[in-house]
Amino acid sequence: MLPAAEVRSTPMSEFQGSEVYTPEEVQQILNLAIARQMASDQLSRAQLLEIANEMGITAAELTIAERDWRLQDNLERERQEFDRSRQNQFQQRCTRYMIVNGFLAAIALLISGGSSLLWTPFILATWGMFLALDAWNVYGLRGDRYEAQFQGWRRKRQLKRSVNNLLNRFLGA
């Protein structure tokens, strides 16, 4: 990739040719061009409509695309929140594992007079195996099972919101 200074000083005739681009390539090129032009500025809805109009995109098509983008963006944010929630729960389980097993090891050392951990390795290994499966479930799970868990989490969350809204109406009225 050329540095911005080189691109600005390079004549456009060097880039022009009989190249043909796929729709994905066109989108990527235009995204980069818009990003370079805008730098850190934001576009207003009017500017977005103007750009779309220049590209032959109708206001209705742009509105539909904007709605779809918002839905996808909200869904992605919910997925990120779901992932953070699962990771937080896993960290809590790891903390519980460390505390309980540390306490059990201390008890075993006290009972044996400091010479043996007795039965503690069996508990560590068994619980550790389940913890490892849980880690795989949280960090490695994708596909249909992940989607099913996400949809279940989403339904519970929506149900909680509905119940809270209903209670607020009754208590607030």
Residue pairs with C-beta under 8 A, 6 or more apart in sequence:
2 10
4 36
21 29
34 51
43 51
48 62
48 66
49 59
49 62
52 58
52 59
52 61
52 62
53 59
57 65
78 150
78 154
79 150
82 149
82 150
82 153
82 154
85 153
86 138
87 138
87 139
89 138
90 134
90 135
90 138
90 139
93 131
93 134
94 131
97 127
97 128
97 131
100 127
101 120
101 123
101 124
101 127
104 120
104 123
105 117
105 120
108 116
108 117
108 118
108 119
108 120
109 116
109 117
111 118
112 118
141 149
